[in-house]
């Protein structure tokens, strides 16, 4: 790999086992993480699935049950990639 992994800027959980992340490379990756469901701490239901946050480095998603998915795993499991416009800065 000749460049660092992009940082996760935002995350959404549109359906159980599914995530959508916007990253610093200007892309939105939609991924199905159910291939990782054999991990014992995989969130068991939609209520737990929604309890996700971005780690302090922007490199992984972390669920309250301690399940984690690195940005490279999400990108590797992406079913759709789309370009997203940079978010405009708000004037103060």
Backbone torsions as a table, in degrees:
resi	resn	phi	psi	omega
1	UNK	NA	126.1	-175.0
2	UNK	-98.2	0.2	176.4
3	UNK	-145.3	157.1	-177.5
4	UNK	-69.5	159.3	177.1
5	UNK	-63.5	143.8	176.1
6	UNK	-67.9	157.0	178.0
7	UNK	-90.0	146.1	176.5
8	UNK	-82.5	124.2	-180.0
9	UNK	-98.5	-33.6	178.6
10	UNK	-154.7	159.3	-179.9
11	UNK	-139.4	145.2	174.0
12	UNK	-134.7	152.4	178.5
13	UNK	-122.5	82.4	-174.4
14	UNK	-67.7	-25.7	179.8
15	UNK	-156.8	163.0	179.8
16	UNK	-59.7	127.7	-179.6
17	UNK	85.0	-5.9	-177.1
18	UNK	-110.0	142.6	172.9
19	UNK	-134.5	156.8	171.4
20	UNK	-133.2	124.0	179.4
21	UNK	-121.3	139.1	169.8
22	UNK	-98.2	135.9	-174.7
23	UNK	-124.9	167.0	-177.4
24	UNK	-67.5	-11.8	176.9
25	UNK	-86.5	6.5	176.9
26	UNK	84.0	14.9	-179.3
27	UNK	-115.6	154.8	168.9
28	UNK	-111.5	124.6	179.4
29	UNK	-108.3	124.2	174.7
30	UNK	-105.8	124.1	-173.6
31	UNK	-134.1	149.3	173.3
32	UNK	-101.6	112.3	-178.2
33	UNK	-95.2	7.8	-179.4
34	UNK	-61.6	-23.3	173.6
35	UNK	-61.0	-16.3	178.8
36	UNK	-94.3	5.0	-173.7
37	UNK	-66.8	-13.5	177.2
38	UNK	-72.3	-15.5	177.4
39	UNK	-66.0	130.6	-171.3
40	UNK	-60.4	-26.8	-177.9
41	UNK	-96.1	10.7	176.4
42	UNK	-58.7	133.4	-178.3
43	UNK	-55.0	129.8	-172.9
44	UNK	-80.7	-12.8	-176.3
45	UNK	-156.6	173.7	-176.3
46	UNK	-64.6	-36.6	179.1
47	UNK	-58.0	-45.2	178.5
48	UNK	-73.2	-33.4	-179.7
49	UNK	-60.0	-36.0	-178.6
50	UNK	-72.6	-13.7	-178.4
51	UNK	-86.6	62.2	-177.2
52	UNK	-116.7	148.2	174.1
53	UNK	-143.2	168.1	177.9
54	UNK	-93.7	135.0	179.7
55	UNK	-65.8	168.5	-175.0
56	UNK	-62.9	-17.5	-179.8
57	UNK	-98.1	-11.4	-177.1
58	UNK	78.1	18.0	-175.7
59	UNK	-107.3	-7.1	-177.4
60	UNK	-152.6	158.2	170.7
61	UNK	-100.1	138.7	-178.3
62	UNK	-130.2	128.6	177.7
63	UNK	-98.0	158.6	-177.8
64	UNK	-62.6	-22.7	178.2
65	UNK	-83.8	4.8	177.3
66	UNK	82.4	7.0	172.3
67	UNK	-70.2	140.2	179.6
68	UNK	-132.9	146.5	173.9
69	UNK	-135.1	121.2	179.7
70	UNK	-74.4	151.9	-179.4
71	UNK	-54.4	-37.5	178.7
72	UNK	-65.8	-32.9	176.6
73	UNK	-68.8	-42.9	179.2
74	UNK	-62.3	-46.6	179.2
75	UNK	-62.3	-41.3	179.4
76	UNK	-64.2	-29.6	179.8
77	UNK	-98.1	8.4	-177.6
78	UNK	-61.6	134.0	175.8
79	UNK	-100.8	-14.0	179.6
80	UNK	-154.7	137.4	176.1
81	UNK	-128.4	130.4	177.6
82	UNK	-137.3	149.3	178.4
83	UNK	-78.9	137.5	178.1
84	UNK	-120.3	141.7	179.5
85	UNK	-70.2	141.9	176.7
86	UNK	-60.2	144.2	-179.9
87	UNK	-74.5	131.7	-179.7
88	UNK	-72.1	141.7	176.0
89	UNK	-74.3	140.9	179.2
90	UNK	-85.7	133.7	176.8
91	UNK	-73.8	142.9	180.0
92	UNK	-103.7	NA	NA
